[in-house]
Amino acid sequence: SIVDRLKTLLNLEISPAYDRQKRREVLHESLTFSYSLWRKLFVARCFKIVDLPQFYFNRETVDIALSYIDEYLYKKGADVFDDDDNIASQSGQQQQGKRLKILILSSACLFLAIKLHESNHQFDIPTLVRLNNEQFTRQDIVEAEKDILTVLDFSLSPPTIMSFVPLYLAFLDGTGSTIAIDGEVPLSDEAIKHVTGLAKFLSELSMYDGFFADKDVSKIALACV
């Protein structure tokens, strides 16, 4: 039932592998301008890749990839990101090395999400390297994948914002409610379609902002609806 599916997702959300609230102290201390800017660039680049006509992946895959990199950052620490307070003391070569490491890790997270959650297997590592102007190598991605899998302990199916939205909307169209309420008027199919589109748009906007990195996706989804 809708209620059972919602309970399952909520229990998954608070499980040790996917509990985002544990990230609060670590991530908010590390949300420097560099991190926030990187996050926006990462999400924009991911959407650009998943929207390519030769692939046209599900945009929800970006949310999964973002969950990977946020969890990785929480467990490994934020020292992989440039700190604006000391960036002037770093050599250009050091700064470039850090940025490349970020690019490799984030690209590997997107590749993992696509490989595990998409059915189009034409997207391979050489394609990923080419789309990033060959700034890294195939071996870089292979090594980053190993590191990410180890750090995340192979927990690679996080709940997403859009996994909650249809369940919430089921209560608005009457299919998810087990209690009849006098005078209740279920939303029309057209209204549900409109709300779903708007919720999807808002969910994608939230991915750009590091403020939401430690917020429960169930609550973000409810706010979007």
C-alpha positions as CSV (number, residue, x, y, z in Angstrom):
1,S,0.0,0.0,0.0
2,I,1.0,3.7,-0.3
3,V,1.3,3.9,3.5
4,D,3.6,0.9,3.7
5,R,5.8,2.2,0.9
6,L,6.0,5.5,2.7
7,K,6.9,3.9,6.0
8,T,9.6,1.8,4.2
9,L,11.2,4.9,2.7
10,L,11.1,6.8,6.0
11,N,12.8,3.9,7.8
12,L,15.4,3.8,5.1
13,E,16.0,7.6,5.4
14,I,16.8,7.3,9.1
15,S,19.0,4.2,8.7
16,P,22.7,4.7,9.6
17,A,23.7,4.5,5.9
18,Y,21.4,7.3,4.8
19,D,20.8,9.5,7.9
20,R,21.6,13.0,6.6
21,Q,21.2,14.8,9.9
22,K,24.4,13.3,11.2
23,R,26.2,15.5,8.5
24,R,24.9,18.7,10.1
25,E,28.0,19.7,12.2
26,V,30.6,18.6,9.7
27,L,29.0,20.0,6.5
28,H,27.9,23.3,7.9
29,E,31.4,24.0,9.2
30,S,32.7,23.3,5.8
31,L,30.2,25.2,3.7
32,T,32.7,27.9,2.6
33,F,32.1,29.9,-0.6
34,S,34.3,27.4,-2.5
35,Y,32.1,24.5,-1.5
36,S,28.9,26.3,-2.3
37,L,30.2,27.4,-5.7
38,W,31.5,23.9,-6.4
39,R,28.1,22.3,-5.5
40,K,26.3,24.6,-7.9
41,L,28.7,23.9,-10.7
42,F,28.6,20.1,-10.0
43,V,24.8,20.0,-10.2
44,A,24.6,22.1,-13.3
45,R,27.2,19.9,-15.0
46,C,25.4,16.8,-14.0
47,F,22.1,18.0,-15.4
48,K,23.9,19.0,-18.6
49,I,25.2,15.4,-19.0
50,V,22.0,13.6,-18.1
51,D,20.0,15.7,-20.5
52,L,22.2,14.9,-23.5
53,P,19.9,13.6,-26.2
54,Q,22.0,10.5,-26.9
55,F,21.5,9.4,-23.2
56,Y,18.6,11.4,-21.7
57,F,18.9,9.9,-18.3
58,N,16.5,10.4,-15.4
59,R,17.2,13.7,-13.7
60,E,16.6,12.0,-10.3
61,T,20.0,10.3,-10.9
62,V,21.7,13.7,-10.2
63,D,20.1,13.6,-6.7
64,I,21.6,10.2,-6.1
65,A,25.0,11.3,-7.3
66,L,24.8,14.3,-5.0
67,S,23.9,12.1,-2.1
68,Y,27.1,10.1,-2.8
69,I,29.4,13.1,-2.8
70,D,27.8,14.7,0.3
71,E,28.2,11.5,2.2
72,Y,31.7,11.1,1.0
73,L,32.5,14.6,2.1
74,Y,30.9,14.0,5.5
75,K,33.0,10.9,6.1
76,K,36.3,12.1,4.6
77,G,36.2,15.7,5.7
78,A,36.1,18.9,3.8
79,D,39.8,19.3,3.3
80,V,39.5,18.3,-0.3
81,F,37.9,21.7,-1.0
82,D,39.7,25.0,-1.3
83,D,39.2,27.3,1.7
84,D,38.9,30.9,0.7
85,D,40.6,32.0,3.9
86,N,43.9,30.4,3.0
87,I,43.7,30.0,-0.7
88,A,46.1,32.9,-1.2
89,S,48.8,30.9,0.7
90,Q,48.5,28.0,-1.7
91,S,50.5,27.7,-4.9
92,G,48.7,27.7,-8.2
93,Q,49.7,24.0,-8.6
94,Q,48.2,23.1,-5.2
95,Q,44.9,24.8,-6.0
96,Q,44.7,23.1,-9.4
97,G,45.4,19.7,-7.9
98,K,42.6,20.2,-5.4
99,R,40.1,21.3,-8.1
100,L,41.1,18.3,-10.2
101,K,40.5,15.9,-7.2
102,I,37.1,17.4,-6.7
103,L,36.3,17.0,-10.4
104,I,37.4,13.4,-10.4
105,L,35.4,12.5,-7.3
106,S,32.3,14.2,-8.4
107,S,32.5,12.7,-11.9
108,A,33.0,9.2,-10.4
109,C,29.9,9.7,-8.2
110,L,27.8,10.6,-11.2
111,F,29.2,7.7,-13.2
112,L,28.3,5.3,-10.3
113,A,24.8,6.7,-10.1
114,I,24.3,6.2,-13.8
115,K,25.8,2.8,-13.9
116,L,23.7,1.5,-11.0
117,H,20.4,3.3,-11.6
118,E,20.1,3.7,-15.4
119,S,19.5,1.1,-18.1
120,N,21.4,2.8,-20.8
121,H,24.8,1.1,-20.8
122,Q,26.3,3.1,-23.6
123,F,27.6,5.6,-21.1
124,D,31.1,4.4,-20.2
125,I,34.3,5.8,-18.6
126,P,35.8,7.0,-22.0
127,T,32.6,8.9,-22.6
128,L,32.8,10.5,-19.2
129,V,36.4,11.4,-19.8
130,R,35.6,12.9,-23.2
131,L,32.7,15.0,-21.8
132,N,35.1,16.5,-19.3
133,N,37.6,17.5,-21.9
134,E,40.0,14.7,-20.9
135,Q,41.0,16.5,-17.7
136,F,41.5,13.1,-16.1
137,T,42.0,9.6,-17.1
138,R,40.1,6.3,-17.1
139,Q,42.3,5.1,-14.2
140,D,41.6,8.2,-12.2
141,I,37.8,7.3,-12.3
142,V,38.5,3.6,-11.5
143,E,40.5,4.5,-8.4
144,A,38.0,7.1,-7.3
145,E,35.2,4.6,-7.7
146,K,37.1,2.2,-5.4
147,D,37.6,4.9,-2.8
148,I,33.9,6.0,-2.9
149,L,32.6,2.5,-2.6
150,T,34.9,1.9,0.4
151,V,33.9,5.1,2.2
152,L,30.2,4.7,1.5
153,D,30.4,1.0,2.4
154,F,28.5,0.1,-0.8
155,S,25.3,1.9,0.4
156,L,24.4,3.2,-3.0
157,S,20.5,3.4,-3.1
158,P,19.6,6.5,-1.1
159,P,16.0,7.7,-0.9
160,T,15.6,10.7,-3.2
161,I,13.3,13.7,-3.0
162,M,11.2,12.5,-6.0
163,S,10.8,9.1,-4.5
164,F,8.7,10.7,-1.8
165,V,6.7,13.2,-3.9
166,P,4.4,10.6,-5.7
167,L,3.6,9.1,-2.3
168,Y,2.6,12.4,-0.8
169,L,0.5,13.2,-3.9
170,A,-1.3,9.9,-3.6
171,F,-2.9,11.3,-0.5
172,L,-4.0,14.4,-2.4
173,D,-5.7,12.5,-5.2
174,G,-7.4,10.2,-2.7
175,T,-5.7,6.9,-3.6
176,G,-3.4,6.9,-0.6
177,S,-5.9,7.7,2.1
178,T,-7.4,4.9,4.1
179,I,-9.9,7.2,5.9
180,A,-12.8,8.8,4.2
181,I,-13.2,12.5,5.1
182,D,-16.5,14.2,4.6
183,G,-16.3,17.0,2.0
184,E,-12.9,15.9,0.8
185,V,-12.4,16.6,-2.9
186,P,-9.5,14.7,-4.5
187,L,-7.2,16.6,-6.8
188,S,-7.9,16.1,-10.5
189,D,-5.3,14.3,-12.7
190,E,-4.4,17.6,-14.4
191,A,-3.8,19.2,-11.0
192,I,-1.7,16.3,-9.8
193,K,0.4,16.5,-13.0
194,H,0.9,20.2,-12.5
195,V,1.9,19.8,-8.8
196,T,4.3,17.0,-9.7
197,G,6.0,19.1,-12.3
198,L,6.3,22.0,-9.9
199,A,7.6,19.7,-7.1
200,K,10.2,18.3,-9.4
201,F,11.4,21.8,-10.4
202,L,11.7,22.8,-6.8
203,S,13.5,19.6,-5.8
204,E,16.1,20.3,-8.5
205,L,16.5,23.8,-7.3
206,S,17.2,22.6,-3.8
207,M,20.1,20.5,-5.0
208,Y,22.1,23.6,-5.9
209,D,22.1,24.8,-2.3
210,G,24.4,23.3,0.3
211,F,21.9,24.3,3.0
212,F,19.8,21.2,2.2
213,A,22.8,18.7,2.4
214,D,21.8,17.7,5.9
215,K,18.1,18.0,5.6
216,D,15.8,14.9,5.4
217,V,14.7,14.3,1.8
218,S,11.2,13.5,3.0
219,K,10.9,17.0,4.5
220,I,12.3,18.6,1.4
221,A,9.8,16.6,-0.7
222,L,6.9,17.7,1.5
223,A,8.0,21.3,1.2
224,C,8.2,21.0,-2.6
225,V,4.6,19.6,-2.7
